[in-house]
């Protein structure tokens, strides 16, 4: 059974940082492309970042230069380091692989 469990969200002020984690199980993590997707209230879901290996990380334009996706295959864990956070980054963030999604974690950027 595929399981994806996100952690690390919360409330942060604009300009602050957070690191999200996603603990994965039930599939061959090291061979799988992993994604972070977010959904803000009243908006469509949008892909934030994707990674298969360090050479294949990709980012949506709205997070380039601020967010870093990474993975630890030994721990079956996906990460998203978020710096210089903006109020527009407020959303529920999901860890995904193919059609599987985690439960999501709330990130709120507010002063």
Z-matrix of the N, CA and C atoms (Angstrom, degrees):
N
C 1 1.457
C 2 1.526 1 109.46
N 3 1.317 2 116.28 1 125.96
C 4 1.458 3 120.84 2 177.98
C 5 1.523 4 109.57 3 -72.36
N 6 1.327 5 115.62 4 129.65
C 7 1.464 6 120.82 5 174.96
C 8 1.518 7 109.53 6 -131.31
N 9 1.319 8 115.70 7 135.31
C 10 1.453 9 123.34 8 177.58
C 11 1.517 10 106.90 9 -132.09
N 12 1.327 11 117.35 10 119.93
C 13 1.460 12 121.18 11 -176.05
C 14 1.520 13 109.35 12 -125.69
N 15 1.335 14 115.44 13 112.30
C 16 1.458 15 121.06 14 -179.12
C 17 1.529 16 110.84 15 -87.07
N 18 1.321 17 115.09 16 152.19
C 19 1.458 18 121.48 17 174.92
C 20 1.516 19 108.90 18 -153.12
N 21 1.338 20 115.82 19 166.55
C 22 1.449 21 120.54 20 173.55
C 23 1.515 22 115.96 21 101.19
N 24 1.317 23 117.37 22 0.21
C 25 1.458 24 119.08 23 179.28
C 26 1.512 25 111.84 24 -76.21
N 27 1.340 26 115.23 25 -176.52
C 28 1.457 27 119.44 26 178.12
C 29 1.503 28 111.86 27 152.23
N 30 1.320 29 114.89 28 -162.18
C 31 1.460 30 122.86 29 -179.56
C 32 1.517 31 109.64 30 -102.75
N 33 1.325 32 116.02 31 131.56
C 34 1.462 33 120.85 32 179.95
C 35 1.522 34 108.23 33 -142.89
N 36 1.311 35 116.06 34 151.52
C 37 1.457 36 120.58 35 178.45
C 38 1.521 37 110.65 36 -79.70
N 39 1.322 38 116.99 37 155.11
C 40 1.477 39 119.13 38 175.28
C 41 1.516 40 110.71 39 -54.22
N 42 1.331 41 115.05 40 137.95
C 43 1.445 42 120.78 41 -176.82
C 44 1.514 43 113.83 42 90.61
N 45 1.317 44 116.80 43 -10.75
C 46 1.454 45 121.68 44 -178.29
C 47 1.519 46 113.06 45 -82.54
N 48 1.337 47 115.00 46 -176.06
C 49 1.463 48 121.98 47 -176.98
C 50 1.520 49 111.15 48 -131.63
N 51 1.315 50 114.61 49 152.39
C 52 1.457 51 122.82 50 171.69
C 53 1.518 52 107.95 51 -145.30
N 54 1.324 53 116.13 52 152.89
C 55 1.457 54 120.14 53 171.92
C 56 1.523 55 109.08 54 -122.67
N 57 1.313 56 114.96 55 121.59
C 58 1.458 57 120.92 56 175.90
C 59 1.519 58 109.73 57 -92.73
N 60 1.314 59 115.27 58 146.61
C 61 1.461 60 121.78 59 174.88
C 62 1.513 61 109.41 60 -125.70
N 63 1.313 62 115.95 61 152.22
C 64 1.459 63 121.66 62 176.38
C 65 1.526 64 107.75 63 -136.67
N 66 1.309 65 116.47 64 111.84
C 67 1.456 66 121.48 65 177.09
C 68 1.521 67 108.70 66 -87.51
N 69 1.326 68 116.06 67 123.62
C 70 1.459 69 121.26 68 -174.20
C 71 1.523 70 111.42 69 -114.02
N 72 1.323 71 116.04 70 148.48
C 73 1.460 72 121.40 71 176.38
C 74 1.519 73 109.26 72 -157.32
N 75 1.338 74 114.71 73 162.32
C 76 1.458 75 119.96 74 175.55
C 77 1.511 76 115.44 75 92.22
N 78 1.335 77 117.05 76 4.75
C 79 1.460 78 121.22 77 177.62
C 80 1.524 79 108.22 78 -156.93
N 81 1.337 80 116.60 79 173.17
C 82 1.467 81 120.82 80 -178.54
C 83 1.521 82 108.37 81 -82.80
N 84 1.316 83 114.32 82 91.19
C 85 1.462 84 120.89 83 -173.04
C 86 1.525 85 112.04 84 -57.53
N 87 1.332 86 116.53 85 -45.54
C 88 1.468 87 120.46 86 -172.35
C 89 1.524 88 112.66 87 -62.65
N 90 1.315 89 118.68 88 -21.70
C 91 1.459 90 122.05 89 -177.37
C 92 1.530 91 112.43 90 -100.07
N 93 1.322 92 116.96 91 3.30
C 94 1.458 93 120.96 92 -169.98
C 95 1.524 94 112.47 93 -109.16
N 96 1.322 95 115.00 94 135.79
C 97 1.462 96 119.74 95 171.41
C 98 1.531 97 108.30 96 -74.06
N 99 1.312 98 115.02 97 128.62
C 100 1.464 99 121.42 98 -177.76
C 101 1.522 100 110.02 99 -114.10
N 102 1.306 101 115.72 100 149.41
C 103 1.459 102 120.89 101 -176.06
C 104 1.528 103 111.36 102 -133.41
N 105 1.319 104 114.92 103 152.34
C 106 1.454 105 122.36 104 164.41
C 107 1.527 106 106.92 105 -112.01
N 108 1.315 107 114.61 106 129.81
C 109 1.463 108 122.54 107 178.92
C 110 1.519 109 107.09 108 -126.53
N 111 1.320 110 117.85 109 146.99
C 112 1.462 111 119.47 110 178.10
C 113 1.517 112 110.82 111 -131.22
N 114 1.315 113 114.44 112 157.61
C 115 1.461 114 120.42 113 175.66
C 116 1.517 115 109.07 114 -140.68
N 117 1.315 116 114.94 115 118.63
C 118 1.465 117 121.53 116 176.84
C 119 1.523 118 109.08 117 -90.63
N 120 1.319 119 117.14 118 156.75
C 121 1.470 120 120.11 119 -179.72
C 122 1.525 121 111.79 120 -55.57
N 123 1.323 122 116.14 121 127.54
C 124 1.453 123 121.13 122 177.37
C 125 1.517 124 115.12 123 75.71
N 126 1.331 125 117.03 124 7.37
C 127 1.468 126 120.12 125 -178.31
C 128 1.521 127 110.87 126 -120.86
N 129 1.336 128 114.74 127 163.84
C 130 1.453 129 120.43 128 176.90
C 131 1.535 130 109.89 129 -73.20
N 132 1.323 131 115.22 130 156.19
C 133 1.459 132 119.19 131 172.33
C 134 1.516 133 109.13 132 -65.88
N 135 1.332 134 116.53 133 145.36
C 136 1.464 135 120.09 134 179.20
C 137 1.517 136 109.98 135 -139.20
N 138 1.329 137 114.43 136 140.97
C 139 1.458 138 120.44 137 177.92
C 140 1.518 139 109.11 138 -71.75
N 141 1.309 140 116.35 139 130.10
C 142 1.459 141 122.08 140 179.52
C 143 1.528 142 110.60 141 -94.96
N 144 1.330 143 115.80 142 -53.04
C 145 1.462 144 120.75 143 -176.62
C 146 1.514 145 109.62 144 -158.99
N 147 1.331 146 115.07 145 158.69
C 148 1.451 147 121.22 146 -177.28
C 149 1.523 148 108.90 147 -144.33
N 150 1.344 149 116.51 148 148.05
C 151 1.464 150 119.07 149 179.81
C 152 1.519 151 110.87 150 -152.16
N 153 1.326 152 114.88 151 136.22
C 154 1.461 153 120.74 152 166.34
C 155 1.531 154 107.96 153 -107.42
N 156 1.316 155 115.31 154 -50.81
C 157 1.458 156 121.00 155 172.34
C 158 1.521 157 107.67 156 -142.53
N 159 1.320 158 116.74 157 178.33
C 160 1.462 159 120.40 158 -172.54
C 161 1.522 160 111.71 159 -60.86
N 162 1.330 161 117.39 160 -26.34
C 163 1.467 162 119.94 161 -178.37
C 164 1.519 163 112.10 162 -84.03
N 165 1.310 164 117.03 163 -11.16
C 166 1.466 165 119.56 164 -173.76
C 167 1.519 166 112.80 165 -114.36
N 168 1.330 167 118.37 166 14.34
C 169 1.459 168 119.56 167 178.87
C 170 1.522 169 109.87 168 -66.69
N 171 1.323 170 115.79 169 138.75
C 172 1.463 171 120.33 170 178.25
C 173 1.524 172 109.18 171 -137.38
N 174 1.339 173 114.90 172 155.26
C 175 1.463 174 120.90 173 -173.54
C 176 1.525 175 110.31 174 -137.54
N 177 1.308 176 114.66 175 148.28
C 178 1.449 177 118.86 176 169.90
C 179 1.518 178 108.96 177 -73.67
N 180 1.312 179 115.87 178 152.33
C 181 1.462 180 120.68 179 -174.37
C 182 1.522 181 112.20 180 -57.25
N 183 1.312 182 117.95 181 -32.81
C 184 1.453 183 119.73 182 -173.92
C 185 1.528 184 113.43 183 -75.11
N 186 1.333 185 118.43 184 -6.32
C 187 1.472 186 120.10 185 176.89
C 188 1.528 187 112.80 186 -122.56
N 189 1.317 188 117.46 187 -5.25
C 190 1.466 189 119.76 188 -178.54
C 191 1.519 190 111.02 189 -56.20
N 192 1.326 191 115.31 190 134.53
C 193 1.449 192 120.62 191 179.16
C 194 1.517 193 113.96 192 84.19
N 195 1.332 194 117.27 193 -10.22
C 196 1.470 195 120.63 194 -179.84
C 197 1.529 196 111.99 195 -116.43
N 198 1.315 197 117.15 196 -35.41
C 199 1.460 198 121.64 197 -177.34
C 200 1.528 199 110.07 198 -109.58
N 201 1.330 200 115.81 199 148.48
C 202 1.461 201 121.58 200 175.51
C 203 1.516 202 109.57 201 -132.39
N 204 1.326 203 115.61 202 123.87
C 205 1.463 204 120.65 203 175.74
C 206 1.517 205 108.53 204 -95.38
N 207 1.319 206 116.60 205 141.00
C 208 1.463 207 120.71 206 178.52
C 209 1.519 208 108.90 207 -152.67
N 210 1.306 209 114.91 208 172.51
C 211 1.455 210 119.66 209 -178.42
C 212 1.512 211 110.55 210 -148.83
N 213 1.320 212 116.30 211 152.37
C 214 1.452 213 123.08 212 173.32
C 215 1.527 214 105.90 213 -122.60
N 216 1.318 215 116.04 214 100.28
C 217 1.469 216 119.75 215 -175.95
C 218 1.524 217 111.91 216 -67.14
N 219 1.327 218 117.30 217 -26.61
C 220 1.464 219 120.08 218 178.72
C 221 1.529 220 110.84 219 -68.59
N 222 1.328 221 116.07 220 -27.85
C 223 1.464 222 120.72 221 -179.01
C 224 1.524 223 112.65 222 -105.25
N 225 1.335 224 116.67 223 1.59
C 226 1.473 225 120.32 224 -176.67
C 227 1.528 226 111.14 225 51.77
N 228 1.304 227 115.76 226 46.51
C 229 1.458 228 120.28 227 -175.36
C 230 1.530 229 110.91 228 -131.36
N 231 1.319 230 114.13 229 136.18
C 232 1.456 231 123.02 230 176.24
C 233 1.523 232 108.45 231 -106.71
N 234 1.332 233 116.70 232 145.21
C 235 1.465 234 121.12 233 -178.46
C 236 1.531 235 110.59 234 -127.99
N 237 1.318 236 114.36 235 157.43
C 238 1.457 237 120.91 236 169.28
C 239 1.527 238 107.20 237 -140.29
N 240 1.312 239 116.48 238 107.41
C 241 1.458 240 122.02 239 174.93
C 242 1.518 241 108.10 240 -86.55
N 243 1.316 242 115.90 241 121.13
C 244 1.462 243 121.29 242 -176.43
C 245 1.521 244 108.98 243 -116.32
N 246 1.315 245 116.79 244 115.72
C 247 1.460 246 122.76 245 179.06
C 248 1.527 247 109.74 246 -116.12
N 249 1.309 248 115.33 247 164.50
C 250 1.473 249 121.52 248 178.60
C 251 1.526 250 110.95 249 48.91
N 252 1.292 251 115.25 250 49.27
C 253 1.465 252 119.91 251 -175.06
C 254 1.524 253 111.38 252 -66.28
N 255 1.328 254 114.38 253 144.73
C 256 1.451 255 122.13 254 179.97
C 257 1.537 256 108.88 255 -117.98
N 258 1.315 257 116.27 256 161.07
C 259 1.468 258 119.06 257 177.70
C 260 1.531 259 111.08 258 -59.55
N 261 1.335 260 117.13 259 -30.70
C 262 1.467 261 121.22 260 178.84
C 263 1.527 262 112.89 261 -67.81
N 264 1.329 263 117.10 262 -13.28
C 265 1.469 264 120.06 263 177.70
C 266 1.530 265 111.92 264 -81.83
N 267 1.316 266 117.49 265 -6.25
C 268 1.452 267 120.87 266 177.55
C 269 1.521 268 110.17 267 -60.66
N 270 1.334 269 115.86 268 123.04
C 271 1.463 270 120.96 269 -175.98
C 272 1.522 271 109.01 270 -176.56
N 273 1.322 272 115.19 271 170.77
C 274 1.456 273 120.52 272 166.03
C 275 1.524 274 106.50 273 -90.82
N 276 1.309 275 116.07 274 128.77
C 277 1.461 276 122.27 275 -177.61
C 278 1.525 277 109.11 276 -105.57
N 279 1.333 278 114.25 277 132.92
C 280 1.457 279 121.28 278 -177.43
C 281 1.525 280 110.63 279 -120.24
N 282 1.299 281 114.97 280 140.86
C 283 1.467 282 123.11 281 170.02
C 284 1.535 283 105.93 282 -92.86
N 285 1.324 284 116.99 283 132.22
C 286 1.465 285 118.85 284 -176.90
C 287 1.525 286 111.85 285 -137.75
N 288 1.312 287 115.19 286 152.28
C 289 1.463 288 123.92 287 167.51
C 290 1.515 289 106.67 288 -142.15
N 291 1.325 290 116.24 289 123.23
C 292 1.471 291 121.80 290 -177.47
C 293 1.520 292 108.51 291 49.66
N 294 1.315 293 119.06 292 -122.22
C 295 1.462 294 121.80 293 -176.49
C 296 1.522 295 112.79 294 -95.23
N 297 1.327 296 116.44 295 7.53
C 298 1.464 297 119.88 296 -178.76
C 299 1.530 298 110.29 297 -98.32
N 300 1.321 299 114.58 298 137.92
C 301 1.460 300 121.68 299 -178.45
C 302 1.523 301 109.94 300 -130.19
N 303 1.333 302 115.87 301 145.42
C 304 1.443 303 119.49 302 169.77
C 305 1.522 304 110.09 303 -74.39
N 306 1.333 305 115.52 304 -178.07
C 307 1.462 306 120.58 305 -179.57
C 308 1.519 307 112.14 306 -76.97
N 309 1.311 308 116.61 307 -17.30
C 310 1.459 309 121.33 308 -179.97
C 311 1.516 310 111.93 309 92.86
N 312 1.331 311 115.25 310 154.63
C 313 1.460 312 121.46 311 179.17
C 314 1.530 313 107.57 312 -137.97
N 315 1.328 314 115.32 313 135.39
C 316 1.459 315 120.08 314 -176.68
C 317 1.527 316 110.68 315 -80.97
N 318 1.319 317 115.47 316 132.17
C 319 1.460 318 122.69 317 170.98
C 320 1.528 319 106.95 318 -120.95
N 321 1.313 320 116.17 319 122.36
C 322 1.458 321 121.60 320 179.96
C 323 1.520 322 108.95 321 -121.99
N 324 1.321 323 115.59 322 122.94
C 325 1.462 324 121.35 323 178.91
C 326 1.525 325 107.06 324 -111.36
N 327 1.299 326 114.94 325 111.55
C 328 1.459 327 119.43 326 -174.71
C 329 1.517 328 110.25 327 -157.67
N 330 1.333 329 115.35 328 147.48
C 331 1.456 330 119.73 329 175.42
C 332 1.530 331 110.48 330 -93.28
